Amino acid sequence: MPDTTDRDAAERVAAEIRKLGRAFNPDVLKATYAIYKPLQERAPKDGIEIAKDLAYGPDSRHRLDIYMPASRPTKAPVVVYFHGGGYIAGERSPLPGLIYDNVPIFFARNGVIGVNATYRLAPQHKWPAGAADVGNTVAWLHENVARYGGDPDRIFIMGQSAGATHVATWTLVPEVHGAAGPRIAGALLLSGVYAPQHPVYSPAKPAENSVAYYGSDDSKYAAMSPLNHVKPGHPPVFVCVTEFDPYPLAWPSAALVAELVKCDKKMPWFVFSRNHNHVSPAMQINSAVDGIGAELLAFVTNPA
């Protein structure tokens, strides 16, 4: 259990997140950074080694950083984090050393190889480029992660928002991952959008950033949607949605959970993050108010 200071900090942060409300926009993103930046500045970062800016492909955004336990284990699980940004923006380290480096730092401090990766963006690179880059990262890790102490047979892919969309697409859509399959041990999805449009949940015209990535021909959207590709034999999936995810960003997680339940006849690993907004769950990881890290580690340890 957290000490009194941690509980006080958690209550203070929760109150600040509640004040921001259910909307999500650049101002809310900036305000959320401001909430978690001082917490991450004080967060522990000891016991790790880092290999920075490694190329996993030819594009300038085909880059990743590897965070390793200083003890240099062999055949440790691997977790790769893919940032959000609405398909058209985003960086793996918008606040270097803090957010979102906190994610691989957390895993490395807990005996796991943590990886932080970028991917190509729309409108220059349309569907399925983001998901394909998840696969390109997986392929590179299969070939190279053992030299950093990782187990190629235990690669987990994790994403937030658009990053979760790309992770889900690589994990579930055969057209994207191909005959070899996704070649992962599990997928961790934080507040992703798993369909560009849905006739029941989201009949309105898609947002401009979605059109930039998926294109304007909505007759193709169903085939692009991970919701329509949940089939028996898929890798284990961890789903997180938050209390203050706005409706356009909340229904896809509920719909994905429903599809997973129908497919597997059981609930997937599911977390409802109270007192969190669209981006705050990832920003809290490894801090004094981290309420999700233990769940993530438990999934990586035993995803079945």
Secondary structure by P-SEA (a helix, b strand, c coil): cccaaaaaaaaaaaaaaaaacccccaaaaaaaaaacaaaaaacccccccccccccccccccccbbbbbccccccccbbbbbbbbccccccccccccccccaaaaaaaaaaccbbbbbccccccccccaaaaaaaaaaaaaaaaccccccccccbbbbbbcaaaaaaaaaaaccccccccccccccbbbbccccccccccccccccccccccccccccccccccccccccccccccbbbbbbcccccccccaaaaaaaaaaaaacccccccccccccccccccccccccccccaaaaaaaaaccc
